[in-house]
Amino acid sequence: MRQISISALAVAIYCAFASPAVSAAATYTVSNLPTFGGARTQAYSINDRGWVAGYSSYAGDGHRHAAVWFGGAAHDLGTLGGPNSSIVWPVKNNG
């Protein structure tokens, strides 16, 4: 059995209770993102507007298409001429 030090336990307890105003102000909503019908979909990033970026594939097509989700729908950004594209970095652009 792994033992935890008293100081590590004290830090964990402090972090959990030290800033209740910050944790009380944060509100999150979890929802399922629509797909393009394929077997592969992955979200990598979300910005301040709630837009989610990543990729999705179409049914019968194994290629990744860069996608952004907003307004309750998935929007295909295409593949930029190649077989695959994706938005894989944490994108915080609100525009």
Secondary structure, 3 states (H helix, E strand, C coil): CCCCCHHHHHHHHHHHHCCHHHHHHCCCCCCCCCCCEEEEEEEEEECCCCCEEEEEEECCCCCCEEEEEECCEEEEEECCCCCCCCCCCCCCCCC
